Each structure stands twice: as C-alpha cells, then as structure tokens.
Amino acid sequence: MASGVKVDNTVIEKFHDFKIKKNTGYLVLGFSDDISKIVVINEGVNKVPPNASATEKNQKWAEMLDALPANDVRYAIIDIFYDTKEGSRTEIFFIAWAPDTAAIKRKMLCASSKDALKNALQGIRNHIQATCKADLDLDAIISEKVKSK
C-alpha cells in the first residue's frame, strides 16, 4: 500500500552525497509538517578520518540514535563498519524507526511510505525495522553481519 507521500529531491541529493562524498555520517528523515513529503530532519557530519578503526567510525551510531525521537517515526541511513577475516567492511543500513509510543496513524504512514523511500534511494541492501532502541544494538547488528559472511 502506498501512502502518496513523495520523497523530497533534497533527500535524494543528500543521499548521493552521503554515498559518494562520505562527508555525512548519517541522515535522519521524516515527514514534512503537511505530511506531503519525506524530508531531511537531521544529518550528522562525518568527523572521523578514513584510516580510523571500525569502532571509531561507528561512534556516530550513538549520535544517530539520539536523533530518533521517542514518540514519533523516522527513517535513518547510516554506514556501519566492521571487520571480518577477509578485512574491513562497510555497509549502508536503512532504518525504519516506529516506536511503540508513536501514534498509530504515524506508524501506518511510516510503513506505507517505506517502500517508496527505499526505491528512491538506490544501493541499500540492509534494512532494519526498529520499534525500540534495543532493536538498534550496534554490537548485535555487527555480530549478525560477521556471522553471515
């Protein structure tokens, strides 16, 4: 089911900058005030040098978590860095944040708009549906990725 909510062009531009330039640490997206489009709500600056360890590069995860409101829905896009036997890996994650405390109408809007957003943002293979901060435990997510490699 599609919600009819459009993806703002700024979201697509910021996502391309995120993927290519690597100056942005993460993007937090949400609905415009009139609920007609998905817009950039918050973006983190990538402050860590490229040669930093995976742990240092993942420090922006906590900052991104803080940008997710307790009572409203959001989408987030972030790189996760981890090490495997074969070497270092980086993967983009798409997070649909719909906490249990959000209004039902907002959660339904989030769910029905998610596919349109994912289709507009090409190149994301990892998706997380989160309803509480425990769903976004970085160590557990990395552990799953390392096991699957």
C-alpha positions as CSV (number, residue, x, y, z in Angstrom):
1,M,0.0,0.0,0.0
2,A,1.4,3.4,-1.0
3,S,0.8,6.4,1.1
4,G,1.1,9.0,-1.7
5,V,3.9,10.8,0.3
6,K,6.6,11.9,-2.1
7,V,10.3,11.8,-1.5
8,D,11.8,15.4,-1.5
9,N,14.6,15.9,-4.0
10,T,16.8,17.1,-1.2
11,V,16.7,13.7,0.3
12,I,17.9,12.1,-2.9
13,E,20.7,14.7,-3.3
14,K,21.8,14.3,0.4
15,F,21.8,10.5,0.0
16,H,24.0,10.7,-3.1
17,D,26.4,13.0,-1.2
18,F,26.3,10.5,1.7
19,K,27.2,7.6,-0.6
20,I,29.8,9.3,-2.7
21,K,31.5,12.1,-0.8
22,K,31.3,10.4,2.6
23,N,31.2,13.8,4.4
24,T,27.9,13.0,6.0
25,G,27.9,10.5,8.9
26,Y,24.1,9.7,8.8
27,L,20.8,11.0,7.6
28,V,17.6,11.1,9.7
29,L,14.5,11.6,7.6
30,G,10.9,12.3,8.5
31,F,7.7,13.8,7.2
32,S,7.2,17.4,6.3
33,D,4.8,19.4,8.5
34,D,2.0,18.9,6.0
35,I,2.9,15.2,5.6
36,S,3.2,15.6,1.8
37,K,6.8,14.6,1.5
38,I,9.7,12.9,3.2
39,V,12.4,15.4,4.1
40,V,15.8,15.5,5.8
41,I,15.3,16.2,9.5
42,N,18.9,15.8,10.7
43,E,22.3,14.9,9.4
44,G,25.5,14.1,11.1
45,V,28.9,15.3,10.0
46,N,31.5,12.6,9.4
47,K,34.3,13.7,11.7
48,V,36.4,10.6,11.7
49,P,39.4,10.2,9.4
50,P,39.2,7.5,6.7
51,N,42.0,5.5,8.3
52,A,40.3,5.3,11.7
53,S,39.3,2.0,13.2
54,A,35.8,0.5,12.7
55,T,35.0,1.3,16.4
56,E,35.9,4.9,15.9
57,K,33.9,5.2,12.7
58,N,30.9,3.7,14.4
59,Q,30.8,6.3,17.1
60,K,28.3,8.3,15.1
61,W,25.8,5.5,15.7
62,A,25.1,6.8,19.2
63,E,24.6,10.3,17.8
64,M,22.1,9.0,15.2
65,L,20.2,7.1,18.0
66,D,19.9,10.3,19.9
67,A,18.3,12.0,16.8
68,L,15.5,9.4,16.8
69,P,12.5,10.7,18.8
70,A,10.9,8.6,21.5
71,N,7.3,9.3,20.3
72,D,7.5,9.7,16.5
73,V,8.5,7.8,13.4
74,R,11.7,8.4,11.4
75,Y,13.9,6.8,8.8
76,A,17.7,6.8,9.2
77,I,20.5,6.0,6.8
78,I,24.0,5.2,8.2
79,D,27.2,3.3,7.3
80,I,28.2,0.5,9.6
81,F,31.9,-0.5,9.7
82,Y,33.1,-3.9,10.8
83,D,35.9,-6.3,10.4
84,T,35.9,-9.9,9.1
85,K,38.6,-12.5,8.5
86,E,38.8,-11.1,4.9
87,G,39.2,-7.5,6.1
88,S,37.3,-4.4,6.8
89,R,33.7,-3.9,5.5
90,T,31.3,-1.0,5.2
91,E,27.6,-1.4,4.5
92,I,24.8,1.2,4.3
93,F,21.8,0.5,6.6
94,F,18.3,1.8,6.2
95,I,16.4,2.0,9.5
96,A,12.6,2.5,9.7
97,W,12.0,3.8,13.3
98,A,8.5,3.4,14.5
99,P,8.5,3.2,18.3
100,D,5.6,1.6,20.2
101,T,4.8,5.0,21.7
102,A,4.2,6.7,18.3
103,A,0.7,7.4,17.2
104,I,-0.8,4.5,15.2
105,K,-1.6,6.8,12.3
106,R,2.1,7.9,12.1
107,K,3.3,4.2,12.3
108,M,1.0,3.3,9.4
109,L,2.2,6.3,7.4
110,C,5.8,5.2,8.1
111,A,5.1,1.6,7.0
112,S,3.2,2.6,3.8
113,S,5.8,5.2,2.7
114,K,8.9,3.0,3.4
115,D,9.0,1.2,0.0
116,A,8.7,4.4,-2.0
117,L,11.7,5.8,0.0
118,K,13.7,2.7,-0.4
119,N,13.1,2.7,-4.1
120,A,14.2,6.3,-4.4
121,L,17.5,5.6,-2.6
122,Q,19.3,3.1,-4.7
123,G,22.1,0.9,-3.3
124,I,20.8,0.0,0.1
125,R,20.7,-3.7,0.9
126,N,20.4,-3.7,4.6
127,H,17.1,-2.9,6.3
128,I,16.1,-2.7,9.9
129,Q,12.6,-2.2,11.3
130,A,13.0,-0.9,14.8
131,T,10.4,-0.3,17.5
132,C,12.7,0.3,20.4
133,K,16.4,1.3,21.0
134,A,17.1,-2.4,21.9
135,D,16.4,-3.3,18.2
136,L,19.3,-1.0,17.3
137,D,22.0,-2.6,19.4
138,L,25.1,-2.0,17.2
139,D,27.1,-4.9,18.6
140,A,24.2,-7.3,17.8
141,I,23.8,-5.9,14.2
142,I,27.6,-6.2,13.6
143,S,27.6,-9.7,15.1
144,E,24.9,-10.8,12.6
145,K,26.8,-9.3,9.7
146,V,30.0,-11.1,10.6
147,K,28.2,-14.4,11.0
148,S,26.7,-14.1,7.6
149,K,30.0,-13.5,5.9
